[in-house]
Amino acid sequence: YRLVVADQDKRLKVWRGTARAPDHALLDTPVAITSFVPELATPRMPSLAVAAGPNIFIYRNLRPYFKFVLPQEDVNMDEQAVWEKMMAQQMAVGDGVAQLTALQEGGALLTPRSLQVMNMADADKKVEFVERWQRQPLVSTTVVTCLEVMKQSVDEPDAVSCLVVGTESGRVLILNAAGTDVVANVHLGVTPAFIAVQGEYEVGYRLVVAGRDGKLYMIRNGQLSQTIIQLESPAVGLVRLNKESVLVGCMNEVVHCYRSDGQKAFSVYLPAAIMCMQRLEVVSMRMSKCLVVALANGEVRVYNERHLVSVHSVPSPVTGLWAGRYGREDNTLVTVLRSGALDIKILPRAASLEPANAMSNEPPEQELPLQIPKKTRLYVEQAQREREHCAHVHRVFQRDLARLRLNAARAYVRVLTDGKGAAAFTSAADLSMNLSVAGLGPRFRLLLTVRNDGSSHVRDVPVLLRYNEALYRAGRRALLLPLLVPGLSYTVDVDIECLVPEAGSDTVTVLLMSRHSSLPVLQAQLRMPVSELEME
């Protein structure tokens, strides 16, 4: 692992350990630098992306490999018309500059050419500038303001990743893994200053963008969310702490933590202005995700959520921070100072950044444990056991679920075959029968549905009704089904009257008989509903 620093002198400086490698010249002043893995190769060799102006220079093995140019923006039609008139000498340059100024005041985004001619004070220089751009098309270019990396499909340290670019024109671009084409383009309308990435591009991702207007914008899977967070002051840093929270540092010396739904979790008030912010992920016996904040008074603070766990000082204000692996050490903090010095600190492997060791200014009463109720403690212990033995719990659940399904299927078959339910089926005659009742009482209508599931028709099927004659009276107690065609359902209705509604309800049995036997072919029972009293 090497350390690469891009400075304002348009130089790319490289360190390997404490030894410095030869510098590389840049074509423009850099604004952002990051590393990413462009392809599934063995071994995985990360590429270096350096954003400068409208270009993103990609290096492989610290050698120039590819240059990506940001796509051009659409030119305002009114601005285009003004430039055409000035170049054709149909309008004076002074009048054209006045119209361009009016367009800018009206909220139109002008091209850099228009902004340049508007900033000139000498009228002769304006005329020379317009003549120099004769017969050249008016184009609207933009520049990079921030740069981040997002994993493509899996969240692993050496997984294939893609670049996330913020532009001056208020757009957020997502490039493909090779960095050669734009795969997602989201228009914010506000110039992004910082971007925090969560998730993977092919699985699902969420971007939190801090704009120059002092607001936080959410982008979910390429769609701009309606959730907008208004900050107290403009943002000076943005860090994703974990999957559910993001930390934003403001100019009023405060760090706010916001959840994914836009709710504020907590705030940390600092003694000086914030210079830089960076995420520190310590991998030891227990993973700790912390926030490193560099202040204007020379302090570098480390917070685990809202708890202060470490403080050290540097001799000069910090202009850049980076935390990660360097050389053979997993937890290294690299600090670039305003004086030009480079400070590298290595976290001891036995060090702990847990809140238990935090240097908190909170009252000691707040650290006392709560009296947890017995039922809550039992619930927490049971949940912990289920997490520890999740595989066994899942197997037991699947076994019991299969047993429940088997018992339900057996009970359903038993209801169909013994004739004690509202449905019945017999394989001997390939007939099925279903009963239902309609009405509130005391007059009901019994609906009998018979279906022939066989391959041949059935003739002259007698149907008998058996019920409590002291409680019910049927319109017809016996009927004959003349013909049952295979594959068709036949519905017959029988009127039944409840003679004594106050006596409750009883069952009605329907028998499907055979001309060749005294035993019923099918038998089904229906529990009649309780009858309503007849209104006189």
Legacy VTK file of the C-alpha trace (Angstrom):
# vtk DataFile Version 3.0
C-alpha trace
ASCII
DATASET POLYDATA
POINTS 536 float
0.000 0.000 0.000
1.353 3.393 -1.039
0.411 6.937 -0.124
-0.490 9.272 -3.007
-0.982 13.031 -2.493
-2.158 15.482 -5.168
-1.216 19.107 -4.354
-1.902 22.558 -5.775
1.425 22.549 -7.584
-0.089 20.087 -10.087
2.139 17.308 -8.821
1.241 13.753 -7.854
3.521 12.761 -4.970
3.970 9.124 -3.954
5.377 7.603 -0.735
6.169 3.991 -0.040
6.761 3.686 3.665
9.014 6.633 4.509
10.690 6.698 1.084
9.416 9.060 -1.568
8.970 7.898 -5.142
9.310 10.131 -8.218
6.548 12.701 -8.749
4.061 12.758 -11.612
2.948 15.959 -13.328
-0.744 16.828 -13.655
-2.343 18.851 -16.434
-4.644 20.832 -14.120
-5.116 21.664 -10.440
-6.608 18.584 -8.703
-9.815 18.830 -6.662
-10.277 15.185 -5.581
-8.419 11.884 -5.601
-9.490 8.320 -4.844
-8.701 4.707 -5.691
-11.030 2.052 -7.098
-10.940 -1.477 -8.540
-12.013 -1.385 -12.211
-12.126 -5.088 -13.114
-12.097 -8.668 -11.872
-8.442 -9.419 -12.470
-5.967 -11.537 -10.536
-4.298 -10.002 -8.652
-6.677 -7.134 -7.939
-4.806 -3.956 -8.888
-6.626 -0.753 -7.924
-6.621 2.240 -10.229
-6.135 5.854 -9.185
-8.655 8.536 -10.190
-7.635 12.203 -10.039
-10.309 14.834 -10.748
-9.053 18.105 -12.209
-11.325 20.595 -13.937
-13.707 18.816 -16.338
-11.473 15.740 -16.537
-10.918 12.601 -14.478
-7.443 11.156 -15.027
-7.195 7.416 -14.371
-3.830 5.894 -13.528
-2.899 2.208 -13.509
0.339 1.194 -11.824
0.877 4.947 -11.324
0.974 5.462 -15.094
-1.540 7.491 -17.131
-4.127 5.113 -18.565
-7.331 6.949 -19.506
-8.918 10.399 -19.362
-12.667 10.764 -18.857
-14.201 14.097 -19.862
-17.468 15.219 -18.286
-20.367 15.459 -20.749
-21.302 18.941 -21.906
-24.389 20.695 -20.579
-27.212 22.142 -22.679
-26.739 25.774 -23.679
-29.467 28.285 -22.852
-31.301 29.216 -26.068
-31.533 32.910 -25.168
-27.809 33.003 -24.446
-27.141 31.282 -27.781
-29.227 33.892 -29.599
-27.355 36.791 -27.924
-23.955 35.377 -28.945
-25.102 34.813 -32.535
-26.230 38.436 -32.795
-22.971 39.768 -31.306
-20.832 37.642 -33.655
-22.928 38.722 -36.666
-22.567 42.378 -35.520
-26.324 42.693 -35.294
-26.013 43.784 -31.678
-23.471 45.900 -29.883
-21.195 44.060 -27.447
-22.308 46.317 -24.602
-25.980 45.574 -25.247
-25.223 41.859 -25.480
-23.394 41.877 -22.138
-26.362 43.693 -20.614
-28.733 41.004 -21.877
-26.449 38.268 -20.557
-26.449 39.974 -17.150
-30.257 40.088 -17.214
-30.372 36.359 -18.024
-28.079 35.585 -15.087
-30.194 37.656 -12.738
-33.250 35.772 -13.978
-31.744 32.467 -12.807
-30.294 31.151 -16.078
-27.080 29.100 -15.958
-24.596 30.737 -18.316
-21.567 29.232 -20.022
-18.018 30.058 -18.870
-17.560 32.178 -22.030
-20.441 34.449 -21.031
-19.246 34.717 -17.452
-15.770 35.644 -18.649
-16.934 38.446 -20.920
-19.258 39.778 -18.205
-16.345 40.062 -15.755
-14.290 42.249 -18.121
-14.318 45.948 -17.264
-12.697 47.352 -20.445
-15.095 47.709 -23.410
-12.295 47.213 -25.987
-11.255 43.937 -24.372
-14.863 42.753 -24.567
-14.925 43.439 -28.314
-11.595 41.630 -28.798
-12.891 38.692 -26.777
-16.014 38.380 -28.936
-13.951 38.602 -32.145
-11.570 35.922 -30.906
-14.482 33.468 -30.523
-15.873 34.095 -34.023
-17.218 30.974 -35.810
-16.679 28.829 -32.727
-19.720 27.085 -31.254
-20.946 28.035 -27.813
-20.478 25.108 -25.436
-21.293 24.721 -21.764
-18.665 22.817 -19.819
-18.669 21.906 -16.170
-16.057 20.840 -13.619
-15.799 18.216 -10.895
-16.520 19.342 -7.328
-16.375 16.027 -5.397
-15.530 12.393 -6.025
-16.487 9.158 -4.254
-16.384 5.384 -4.840
-19.294 2.919 -4.760
-19.059 -0.872 -4.873
-20.656 -2.459 -7.917
-22.173 -5.709 -6.619
-20.591 -6.857 -3.326
-19.269 -4.979 -0.304
-15.709 -6.283 -0.057
-12.407 -4.402 0.206
-11.177 -5.601 -3.212
-14.542 -5.738 -4.987
-15.151 -4.034 -8.326
-16.262 -0.446 -7.792
-17.365 2.577 -9.793
-16.892 6.329 -9.441
-19.534 8.774 -8.182
-18.904 12.318 -9.445
-20.444 15.631 -8.376
-20.321 18.483 -10.908
-20.563 22.255 -10.741
-23.742 22.154 -12.857
-25.654 20.426 -10.043
-25.457 16.850 -11.293
-24.401 13.575 -9.705
-22.904 11.122 -12.211
-22.200 7.422 -11.683
-19.614 5.945 -14.048
-19.198 2.332 -15.033
-16.478 0.164 -13.489
-13.957 1.049 -16.191
-14.672 4.775 -15.788
-15.410 5.257 -19.486
-19.156 5.973 -19.575
-21.986 7.443 -17.482
-24.510 4.840 -16.281
-26.616 7.125 -14.035
-27.244 10.872 -14.189
-29.206 12.638 -11.431
-29.866 16.388 -11.576
-29.968 18.075 -8.174
-30.173 21.681 -9.273
-27.610 22.549 -6.569
-23.848 22.152 -6.758
-22.830 19.170 -4.591
-19.998 19.772 -2.128
-19.765 16.335 -0.477
-21.157 12.867 -1.233
-21.626 9.899 1.129
-22.250 6.472 -0.438
-24.138 3.507 1.039
-24.836 0.184 -0.712
-23.937 -1.329 -4.068
-24.932 -0.161 -7.543
-26.374 -3.483 -8.772
-28.024 -4.374 -5.437
-29.348 -1.069 -4.116
-27.671 2.134 -3.060
-28.349 5.406 -1.314
-26.415 8.643 -1.793
-26.441 11.525 0.675
-25.348 14.762 -0.999
-24.445 17.957 0.852
-25.156 20.933 -1.388
-23.695 24.400 -1.268
-27.108 25.756 -0.291
-26.828 24.219 3.204
-29.128 21.232 2.577
-28.786 17.447 2.469
-30.314 15.599 -0.483
-31.087 11.847 -0.706
-30.709 9.762 -3.885
-32.080 6.196 -3.802
-31.289 3.924 -6.757
-30.971 6.810 -9.202
-34.108 8.662 -8.035
-33.985 11.937 -6.122
-35.886 11.540 -2.864
-38.357 14.080 -1.534
-36.550 14.039 1.826
-34.469 17.227 2.134
-32.702 18.162 5.379
-32.106 21.848 6.078
-28.863 22.385 7.995
-28.191 25.174 10.453
-25.180 26.318 8.414
-23.338 25.139 5.288
-21.623 21.768 5.456
-17.833 21.457 5.685
-17.684 17.644 5.842
-19.844 14.564 5.279
-19.084 11.036 6.503
-21.164 7.846 6.385
-20.783 6.198 9.781
-22.799 3.000 9.152
-25.759 1.747 7.139
-28.309 3.808 9.037
-26.593 7.093 9.903
-24.537 9.841 8.319
-22.491 12.552 10.060
-22.307 16.087 8.696
-20.043 18.824 10.022
-21.237 22.423 9.761
-19.573 25.834 9.853
-21.061 26.581 13.279
-18.669 24.057 14.932
-21.277 21.294 15.269
-21.422 17.718 13.973
-24.963 16.393 13.424
-25.940 12.735 13.010
-28.962 11.976 10.820
-30.734 8.652 10.296
-31.751 7.292 6.915
-35.301 8.623 7.375
-34.049 12.184 7.926
-34.420 12.243 11.713
-31.606 13.776 13.762
-30.033 11.277 16.178
-27.620 13.495 18.104
-25.292 16.497 17.848
-21.701 16.993 19.002
-20.562 20.555 19.791
-16.862 21.231 19.196
-14.556 23.899 20.669
-13.249 25.135 17.291
-14.095 25.251 13.620
-14.015 22.001 11.628
-11.226 21.665 9.056
-11.585 18.034 7.885
-13.638 14.916 8.622
-12.861 11.278 7.877
-14.254 7.836 8.700
-12.062 5.494 10.741
-12.889 1.791 10.688
-10.858 -0.203 13.204
-10.807 -3.959 12.618
-9.726 -5.797 15.768
-11.492 -8.151 18.154
-14.529 -5.961 17.650
-15.094 -3.653 14.683
-15.357 0.031 15.624
-16.547 2.694 13.202
-15.445 6.125 14.384
-15.312 9.705 13.169
-12.036 11.647 12.955
-12.438 15.432 13.137
-9.596 17.915 12.629
-10.190 21.323 14.257
-8.765 24.773 13.557
-7.029 24.867 16.965
-4.775 21.950 15.980
-6.727 19.186 17.722
-7.562 15.909 16.012
-10.473 14.211 17.778
-11.864 10.691 17.400
-15.539 10.061 18.225
-17.328 6.731 18.540
-20.853 7.972 17.852
-21.181 10.839 20.360
-18.403 9.619 22.691
-14.945 11.181 22.568
-12.408 8.329 22.612
-9.132 9.979 21.547
-7.519 13.432 21.239
-4.121 14.486 19.962
-2.663 17.745 18.671
-0.703 18.693 15.570
1.554 21.740 15.213
-0.381 23.247 12.283
-3.994 23.286 11.063
-4.990 20.229 9.054
-5.848 20.483 5.362
-6.338 16.782 4.604
-7.133 13.511 6.397
-7.133 9.876 5.410
-7.580 6.760 7.531
-6.931 3.231 6.359
-4.216 0.713 5.633
-0.693 1.902 4.888
2.225 -0.445 4.469
1.685 -3.418 6.763
-0.467 -1.557 9.267
-4.258 -1.827 9.071
-5.139 1.290 11.107
-3.161 4.337 10.018
-4.121 8.008 10.162
-2.444 10.258 7.576
-2.651 14.012 8.191
-1.608 16.726 5.739
-0.829 20.022 7.477
-1.080 23.561 6.147
2.642 24.027 6.688
3.308 21.302 4.112
4.202 18.611 6.613
2.888 15.055 6.416
1.988 13.411 9.731
1.433 9.631 9.892
0.175 7.967 13.069
-0.355 4.244 13.598
-3.019 2.989 15.983
-1.674 0.324 18.388
-3.130 -3.082 17.696
-4.207 -3.488 21.315
-5.915 -0.094 21.439
-9.662 0.073 22.003
-11.937 2.799 20.688
-15.057 1.538 22.417
-17.295 4.015 24.279
-16.439 2.278 27.586
-13.006 3.933 27.391
-14.403 7.238 26.171
-13.385 10.546 27.711
-16.894 11.821 28.245
-17.918 15.070 29.879
-21.315 13.681 30.753
-22.354 13.307 34.433
-21.461 9.993 36.093
-25.122 9.318 36.889
-25.735 8.835 33.202
-23.381 5.819 33.134
-25.339 3.903 35.827
-27.083 0.813 34.408
-30.859 0.874 34.156
-33.052 -1.453 36.186
-34.296 -3.726 33.437
-37.583 -5.562 34.204
-37.432 -9.327 34.524
-39.665 -9.985 31.508
-37.558 -7.664 29.350
-34.373 -9.428 30.460
-35.880 -12.805 29.603
-36.925 -11.521 26.190
-33.425 -10.162 25.491
-31.812 -13.433 26.571
-34.214 -15.449 24.410
-33.484 -13.202 21.414
-29.758 -13.643 22.005
-30.133 -17.435 22.108
-32.100 -17.386 18.862
-29.367 -15.329 17.184
-26.667 -17.718 18.382
-28.588 -20.846 17.272
-30.365 -19.377 14.267
-29.681 -22.384 12.004
-31.147 -24.872 14.505
-34.174 -22.642 15.147
-34.810 -22.403 11.413
-34.627 -26.197 10.970
-37.069 -26.756 13.851
-39.429 -24.163 12.405
-39.351 -25.764 8.947
-39.953 -29.225 10.469
-42.932 -28.023 12.524
-44.317 -26.137 9.531
-44.111 -29.271 7.358
-45.799 -31.292 10.096
-48.569 -28.707 10.373
-49.156 -28.804 6.631
-49.276 -32.603 6.679
-51.820 -32.680 9.524
-53.955 -30.062 7.776
-53.914 -32.062 4.534
-54.862 -35.251 6.371
-57.714 -33.493 8.167
-59.005 -32.071 4.884
-58.947 -35.494 3.236
-60.723 -36.959 6.249
-63.448 -34.314 6.011
-63.919 -35.064 2.319
-64.103 -38.810 2.775
-66.140 -39.312 5.982
-68.970 -36.942 4.978
-68.929 -34.892 8.183
-68.168 -31.602 6.488
-69.754 -29.249 3.995
-67.747 -30.883 1.186
-67.397 -34.523 0.164
-65.569 -36.542 -2.483
-65.428 -40.180 -3.490
-63.030 -41.799 -5.909
-65.317 -44.814 -6.478
-67.892 -42.808 -8.444
-65.711 -39.816 -9.345
-68.262 -37.447 -7.784
-67.780 -34.462 -5.514
-70.348 -32.468 -3.570
-70.278 -29.081 -1.869
-72.912 -27.473 0.367
-73.576 -23.839 1.214
-76.463 -21.927 2.735
-77.875 -18.477 2.030
-80.226 -16.325 4.066
-80.635 -14.986 7.593
-83.684 -17.000 8.620
-86.107 -18.285 9.412
-86.213 -19.135 5.698
-82.949 -20.426 4.218
-81.884 -21.666 0.846
-79.566 -24.683 0.708
-77.283 -24.710 -2.354
-76.114 -28.180 -3.428
-73.304 -28.313 -6.013
-72.487 -31.693 -7.568
-69.649 -32.283 -10.035
-68.841 -35.330 -12.124
-65.032 -35.683 -12.230
-65.063 -38.944 -14.152
-64.829 -39.717 -17.841
-68.390 -41.027 -18.356
-71.794 -39.562 -17.603
-73.965 -40.616 -14.660
-77.785 -40.950 -14.847
-80.582 -40.746 -12.295
-78.714 -39.928 -9.055
-81.127 -39.745 -6.068
-80.494 -37.066 -3.421
-81.957 -37.288 0.095
-82.018 -34.711 2.896
-81.919 -35.726 6.541
-82.622 -33.164 9.266
-84.410 -32.578 12.561
-88.075 -32.458 11.590
-89.007 -30.747 14.840
-86.700 -27.837 13.995
-86.662 -27.628 10.174
-88.973 -28.161 7.222
-87.650 -28.612 3.676
-89.424 -27.720 0.466
-88.463 -31.102 -0.962
-86.811 -33.850 0.975
-85.838 -36.013 -1.992
-84.888 -35.082 -5.528
-83.386 -36.751 -8.583
-80.443 -35.577 -10.689
-81.275 -36.896 -14.164
-77.873 -36.524 -15.835
-74.360 -35.560 -14.712
-72.055 -34.781 -17.633
-68.283 -35.148 -16.968
-66.465 -31.913 -16.162
-69.602 -29.844 -15.400
-70.953 -28.623 -12.070
-74.676 -28.732 -11.280
-76.254 -26.566 -8.604
-79.621 -27.377 -7.020
-81.309 -25.196 -4.406
-83.659 -26.415 -1.682
-85.756 -24.107 0.515
-85.515 -24.856 4.241
-87.590 -23.139 6.917
-86.670 -22.997 10.607
-89.834 -23.787 12.598
-88.528 -22.746 16.033
-85.936 -19.962 15.718
-85.558 -19.774 19.511
-84.325 -23.389 19.690
-80.922 -22.667 18.082
-79.494 -24.543 15.107
-78.774 -28.106 14.011
-77.105 -29.946 11.132
-78.549 -30.921 7.753
-77.190 -34.074 6.092
-77.308 -34.554 2.324
-76.980 -38.079 0.952
-76.121 -38.975 -2.630
-77.624 -42.430 -3.193
-77.167 -45.166 -5.772
-79.841 -47.234 -7.536
-77.756 -50.364 -7.041
-77.041 -50.134 -3.305
-78.721 -49.023 -0.100
-75.523 -47.349 1.094
-74.996 -43.675 0.185
-72.352 -42.837 -2.388
-71.572 -39.446 -0.819
-72.531 -37.855 2.467
-72.008 -34.246 3.564
-73.125 -32.344 6.632
-73.804 -28.632 6.963
-74.217 -26.771 10.218
-77.124 -24.405 9.762
-76.678 -20.854 11.039
-78.709 -19.524 13.945
-81.978 -18.177 12.584
-83.069 -14.603 12.992
-86.502 -13.964 14.496
-89.202 -13.277 11.983
-90.412 -9.670 12.070
-94.190 -9.329 12.022
LINES 1 537
536 0 1 2 3 4 5 6 7 8 9 10 11 12 13 14 15 16 17 18 19 20 21 22 23 24 25 26 27 28 29 30 31 32 33 34 35 36 37 38 39 40 41 42 43 44 45 46 47 48 49 50 51 52 53 54 55 56 57 58 59 60 61 62 63 64 65 66 67 68 69 70 71 72 73 74 75 76 77 78 79 80 81 82 83 84 85 86 87 88 89 90 91 92 93 94 95 96 97 98 99 100 101 102 103 104 105 106 107 108 109 110 111 112 113 114 115 116 117 118 119 120 121 122 123 124 125 126 127 128 129 130 131 132 133 134 135 136 137 138 139 140 141 142 143 144 145 146 147 148 149 150 151 152 153 154 155 156 157 158 159 160 161 162 163 164 165 166 167 168 169 170 171 172 173 174 175 176 177 178 179 180 181 182 183 184 185 186 187 188 189 190 191 192 193 194 195 196 197 198 199 200 201 202 203 204 205 206 207 208 209 210 211 212 213 214 215 216 217 218 219 220 221 222 223 224 225 226 227 228 229 230 231 232 233 234 235 236 237 238 239 240 241 242 243 244 245 246 247 248 249 250 251 252 253 254 255 256 257 258 259 260 261 262 263 264 265 266 267 268 269 270 271 272 273 274 275 276 277 278 279 280 281 282 283 284 285 286 287 288 289 290 291 292 293 294 295 296 297 298 299 300 301 302 303 304 305 306 307 308 309 310 311 312 313 314 315 316 317 318 319 320 321 322 323 324 325 326 327 328 329 330 331 332 333 334 335 336 337 338 339 340 341 342 343 344 345 346 347 348 349 350 351 352 353 354 355 356 357 358 359 360 361 362 363 364 365 366 367 368 369 370 371 372 373 374 375 376 377 378 379 380 381 382 383 384 385 386 387 388 389 390 391 392 393 394 395 396 397 398 399 400 401 402 403 404 405 406 407 408 409 410 411 412 413 414 415 416 417 418 419 420 421 422 423 424 425 426 427 428 429 430 431 432 433 434 435 436 437 438 439 440 441 442 443 444 445 446 447 448 449 450 451 452 453 454 455 456 457 458 459 460 461 462 463 464 465 466 467 468 469 470 471 472 473 474 475 476 477 478 479 480 481 482 483 484 485 486 487 488 489 490 491 492 493 494 495 496 497 498 499 500 501 502 503 504 505 506 507 508 509 510 511 512 513 514 515 516 517 518 519 520 521 522 523 524 525 526 527 528 529 530 531 532 533 534 535
